[in-house]
Structures are given as structure tokens and as C-alpha cells.
Amino acid sequence: MRLTLFGAPGVGKGTQAKLLSAKYKIPHISTGDILRKAVKDGTELGKKAQEIMSRGDLVPDDIMIGIIKERLNEPDCKNGFLLDGYPRTEAQAAAFDLLLNELKMNDLKVINITADDEELVNRLGNRRACKTCNEIFILDAIKDLGNCPKCGSKDSFYLRDDDKEAVIRNRLEVFKANTKQVLAHYQKNGNVISVDGIGNINAVNETIIDLLEKS
């Protein structure tokens, strides 16, 4: 099972990625994970990426696709992978197609988790973070608590800037602008599965699995 996962901020993408990774026994990989591993392992591409990142620049697509190739060639990806948040542009999607063809991995499925913007604004605005341990909680779950249930810090909950309404709406617009062409690229091949991410977590997961196994 080879999957790449799309989803707007707050749609539950991370939760579904963990469930799918466990279900299919495939590694859940983000581009951040790939970069950190390449740098830690000291691969040639990892060294180049570290040099670029140390200057505060973005890692170019050609180096990124090389690092992804290194990661997908590792033993734990033999039976599949779940890639989180890549590709992000049409150019990256085209390069990724070429890589998968080279690796003879031509069964990629794209899971697009969707949700109404207003629901996402409400959901993200209802989150609070702990200043001490950075854990994120749903407001309703902590409204009667004085201490953080993870680290025990007192009166440490706050609303992150990323979860303020104006910022959320901008993040959603940026996400849609960046992914529209990528989704259109994959929809041409009929390998996009779109699922409503609002509702019970397990029910959403069951719907994804059902659609994957029918496709």
C-alpha cells in the first residue's frame, strides 16, 4: 500500500495517518522526517540539505526528490509507505511520478481528507496549548482543569497564534491554493480518494479503508 495524504490544517490528517500506518504496517513519513533522517545519517544529499537549511533557505526540489528516493529505498518501505504532505506543487508531483516509475511503485493512492472551512475554523479555535510541554488539547477537555494533564504545569494553557481565526483562514487559503493543481494532477489518473474528515475518528478511518480496498 503506497499512499500520500492531503488535508487542510485541523482536518485530522495526523490522526488518520497514524491509524493507517498501523493498519497497513507501513511507515508514516513526512518531508520533515525525511530531511532530518538524511541529515542525521550524513548522506551526501543530507549534507547538501543541511548546508542549505543552515542558511535559512528552502531545500530545492531536485535535492528533496533525491532524499525521498533514499528514504523509499529503505527496507521498511518495501511493502509500502504513507507520505504526509508531499508533493506540494505540480512540479513536485511530476518529479514524484518519475521517481515512482523508476522504483516500479506505480500503485500510489492519494487520500484527500476534506472539511468545511467553518468547521475547521471552529475546531482549530477550540484548541489550547500548554506553554510548558507544548501539548495541544481540546478546550472542552481542559476547561475545568487548572493543571496540564501531561506535565502538571499550572495555568499554562494558551491560544496559539496559528489557531487564531484570521491566521487559520489565511492558512486554509494558502493550503487550497497550493494543493489545487496537485490534486488536479492526480485526479487525471483517477487515483484520488476524497473523504469527509468531519465526524467520528474511527468512522472516518473505516470509510478511508473501505474506499482504499475497493479501489
Secondary structure as a PSIPRED ss2 file (coil, helix, strand):
# PSIPRED VFORMAT (PSIPRED V4.0)

   1 M C   1.000  0.000  0.000
   2 R E   0.000  0.000  1.000
   3 L E   0.000  0.000  1.000
   4 T E   0.000  0.000  1.000
   5 L E   0.000  0.000  1.000
   6 F E   0.000  0.000  1.000
   7 G E   0.000  0.000  1.000
   8 A C   1.000  0.000  0.000
   9 P C   1.000  0.000  0.000
  10 G C   1.000  0.000  0.000
  11 V C   1.000  0.000  0.000
  12 G C   1.000  0.000  0.000
  13 K H   0.000  1.000  0.000
  14 G H   0.000  1.000  0.000
  15 T H   0.000  1.000  0.000
  16 Q H   0.000  1.000  0.000
  17 A H   0.000  1.000  0.000
  18 K H   0.000  1.000  0.000
  19 L H   0.000  1.000  0.000
  20 L H   0.000  1.000  0.000
  21 S H   0.000  1.000  0.000
  22 A H   0.000  1.000  0.000
  23 K H   0.000  1.000  0.000
  24 Y H   0.000  1.000  0.000
  25 K C   1.000  0.000  0.000
  26 I C   1.000  0.000  0.000
  27 P C   1.000  0.000  0.000
  28 H E   0.000  0.000  1.000
  29 I E   0.000  0.000  1.000
  30 S E   0.000  0.000  1.000
  31 T H   0.000  1.000  0.000
  32 G H   0.000  1.000  0.000
  33 D H   0.000  1.000  0.000
  34 I H   0.000  1.000  0.000
  35 L H   0.000  1.000  0.000
  36 R H   0.000  1.000  0.000
  37 K H   0.000  1.000  0.000
  38 A H   0.000  1.000  0.000
  39 V H   0.000  1.000  0.000
  40 K H   0.000  1.000  0.000
  41 D H   0.000  1.000  0.000
  42 G C   1.000  0.000  0.000
  43 T C   1.000  0.000  0.000
  44 E H   0.000  1.000  0.000
  45 L H   0.000  1.000  0.000
  46 G H   0.000  1.000  0.000
  47 K H   0.000  1.000  0.000
  48 K H   0.000  1.000  0.000
  49 A H   0.000  1.000  0.000
  50 Q H   0.000  1.000  0.000
  51 E H   0.000  1.000  0.000
  52 I H   0.000  1.000  0.000
  53 M H   0.000  1.000  0.000
  54 S H   0.000  1.000  0.000
  55 R C   1.000  0.000  0.000
  56 G C   1.000  0.000  0.000
  57 D C   1.000  0.000  0.000
  58 L C   1.000  0.000  0.000
  59 V C   1.000  0.000  0.000
  60 P C   1.000  0.000  0.000
  61 D H   0.000  1.000  0.000
  62 D H   0.000  1.000  0.000
  63 I H   0.000  1.000  0.000
  64 M H   0.000  1.000  0.000
  65 I H   0.000  1.000  0.000
  66 G H   0.000  1.000  0.000
  67 I H   0.000  1.000  0.000
  68 I H   0.000  1.000  0.000
  69 K H   0.000  1.000  0.000
  70 E H   0.000  1.000  0.000
  71 R H   0.000  1.000  0.000
  72 L H   0.000  1.000  0.000
  73 N C   1.000  0.000  0.000
  74 E C   1.000  0.000  0.000
  75 P H   0.000  1.000  0.000
  76 D H   0.000  1.000  0.000
  77 C H   0.000  1.000  0.000
  78 K C   1.000  0.000  0.000
  79 N C   1.000  0.000  0.000
  80 G C   1.000  0.000  0.000
  81 F E   0.000  0.000  1.000
  82 L E   0.000  0.000  1.000
  83 L E   0.000  0.000  1.000
  84 D E   0.000  0.000  1.000
  85 G C   1.000  0.000  0.000
  86 Y C   1.000  0.000  0.000
  87 P C   1.000  0.000  0.000
  88 R C   1.000  0.000  0.000
  89 T C   1.000  0.000  0.000
  90 E H   0.000  1.000  0.000
  91 A H   0.000  1.000  0.000
  92 Q H   0.000  1.000  0.000
  93 A H   0.000  1.000  0.000
  94 A H   0.000  1.000  0.000
  95 A H   0.000  1.000  0.000
  96 F H   0.000  1.000  0.000
  97 D H   0.000  1.000  0.000
  98 L H   0.000  1.000  0.000
  99 L H   0.000  1.000  0.000
 100 L H   0.000  1.000  0.000
 101 N H   0.000  1.000  0.000
 102 E H   0.000  1.000  0.000
 103 L C   1.000  0.000  0.000
 104 K C   1.000  0.000  0.000
 105 M C   1.000  0.000  0.000
 106 N C   1.000  0.000  0.000
 107 D C   1.000  0.000  0.000
 108 L E   0.000  0.000  1.000
 109 K E   0.000  0.000  1.000
 110 V E   0.000  0.000  1.000
 111 I E   0.000  0.000  1.000
 112 N E   0.000  0.000  1.000
 113 I E   0.000  0.000  1.000
 114 T E   0.000  0.000  1.000
 115 A C   1.000  0.000  0.000
 116 D C   1.000  0.000  0.000
 117 D H   0.000  1.000  0.000
 118 E H   0.000  1.000  0.000
 119 E H   0.000  1.000  0.000
 120 L H   0.000  1.000  0.000
 121 V H   0.000  1.000  0.000
 122 N H   0.000  1.000  0.000
 123 R H   0.000  1.000  0.000
 124 L H   0.000  1.000  0.000
 125 G H   0.000  1.000  0.000
 126 N C   1.000  0.000  0.000
 127 R E   0.000  0.000  1.000
 128 R E   0.000  0.000  1.000
 129 A E   0.000  0.000  1.000
 130 C E   0.000  0.000  1.000
 131 K C   1.000  0.000  0.000
 132 T C   1.000  0.000  0.000
 133 C C   1.000  0.000  0.000
 134 N C   1.000  0.000  0.000
 135 E C   1.000  0.000  0.000
 136 I E   0.000  0.000  1.000
 137 F E   0.000  0.000  1.000
 138 I E   0.000  0.000  1.000
 139 L H   0.000  1.000  0.000
 140 D H   0.000  1.000  0.000
 141 A H   0.000  1.000  0.000
 142 I H   0.000  1.000  0.000
 143 K C   1.000  0.000  0.000
 144 D C   1.000  0.000  0.000
 145 L C   1.000  0.000  0.000
 146 G C   1.000  0.000  0.000
 147 N E   0.000  0.000  1.000
 148 C C   1.000  0.000  0.000
 149 P C   1.000  0.000  0.000
 150 K C   1.000  0.000  0.000
 151 C C   1.000  0.000  0.000
 152 G C   1.000  0.000  0.000
 153 S C   1.000  0.000  0.000
 154 K E   0.000  0.000  1.000
 155 D C   1.000  0.000  0.000
 156 S C   1.000  0.000  0.000
 157 F E   0.000  0.000  1.000
 158 Y E   0.000  0.000  1.000
 159 L C   1.000  0.000  0.000
 160 R C   1.000  0.000  0.000
 161 D H   0.000  1.000  0.000
 162 D H   0.000  1.000  0.000
 163 D H   0.000  1.000  0.000
 164 K C   1.000  0.000  0.000
 165 E H   0.000  1.000  0.000
 166 A H   0.000  1.000  0.000
 167 V H   0.000  1.000  0.000
 168 I H   0.000  1.000  0.000
 169 R H   0.000  1.000  0.000
 170 N H   0.000  1.000  0.000
 171 R H   0.000  1.000  0.000
 172 L H   0.000  1.000  0.000
 173 E H   0.000  1.000  0.000
 174 V H   0.000  1.000  0.000
 175 F H   0.000  1.000  0.000
 176 K H   0.000  1.000  0.000
 177 A H   0.000  1.000  0.000
 178 N H   0.000  1.000  0.000
 179 T H   0.000  1.000  0.000
 180 K H   0.000  1.000  0.000
 181 Q H   0.000  1.000  0.000
 182 V H   0.000  1.000  0.000
 183 L H   0.000  1.000  0.000
 184 A H   0.000  1.000  0.000
 185 H H   0.000  1.000  0.000
 186 Y H   0.000  1.000  0.000
 187 Q H   0.000  1.000  0.000
 188 K C   1.000  0.000  0.000
 189 N C   1.000  0.000  0.000
 190 G C   1.000  0.000  0.000
 191 N C   1.000  0.000  0.000
 192 V E   0.000  0.000  1.000
 193 I E   0.000  0.000  1.000
 194 S E   0.000  0.000  1.000
 195 V E   0.000  0.000  1.000
 196 D E   0.000  0.000  1.000
 197 G C   1.000  0.000  0.000
 198 I C   1.000  0.000  0.000
 199 G C   1.000  0.000  0.000
 200 N C   1.000  0.000  0.000
 201 I H   0.000  1.000  0.000
 202 N H   0.000  1.000  0.000
 203 A H   0.000  1.000  0.000
 204 V H   0.000  1.000  0.000
 205 N H   0.000  1.000  0.000
 206 E H   0.000  1.000  0.000
 207 T H   0.000  1.000  0.000
 208 I H   0.000  1.000  0.000
 209 I H   0.000  1.000  0.000
 210 D H   0.000  1.000  0.000
 211 L H   0.000  1.000  0.000
 212 L H   0.000  1.000  0.000
 213 E H   0.000  1.000  0.000
 214 K H   0.000  1.000  0.000
 215 S C   1.000  0.000  0.000
